[in-house]
Amino acid sequence: MAATKKSTRSRSSRSSGTRSRKTAAKKKSTRRTSAKKSSRRKYSPKAGKSVKREMHEFKRGKLKSGRSGKKVKSRKQAIAIGLSEARRSGAKVPRKKAA
């Protein structure tokens, strides 16, 4: 009885294994055509400087948010403030993602 269980397992694993290979091959071919890597800079040095300045203020506990004037407590928010200032000044920064 144990031998029959092993044979059914091996059959099922074989069939599922071949299916995954076929789908994996299809996925690879679509990735190659659509994904292109660019060697250009995404952020300009000017943008990096503004983020650096905001992070410095954040670490000292002096960074405040725009309208409310509350103290910024998260790193991500500090970076976002730096990037938005860089955008306003005309630095090369990728567009803000739509929510």
C-alpha positions, 0 to 999 in steps of 0.5 A: 500500500505504501508503494502505491502512495509513492507512485501517485505522489510522483505522478502528481509532482511530475505533472505540476512540475511540467506545468510550472516550467511552461508558465515560467518560460512564458513569463521570462519571454514577456519580461525580456521585451518589456523591461529595459534598463537605463543607465541614466541618473534618476535623481539629479545631484541637486535633488540629493542635496535637498534630501540631505538637507532635510534629513539633517534637519530631521535628525536634529528634530527641527524638521516640520511639515508644511501646513500643520507645522507638526514635527516630522517623525518618519524618515520616509516623510523627511525624504518626501519633503526633500524630493518635493522641494527639489521638484519645486526648484526644478531639479530632475526628480521622477514624477510623484506616483498617483495614489 
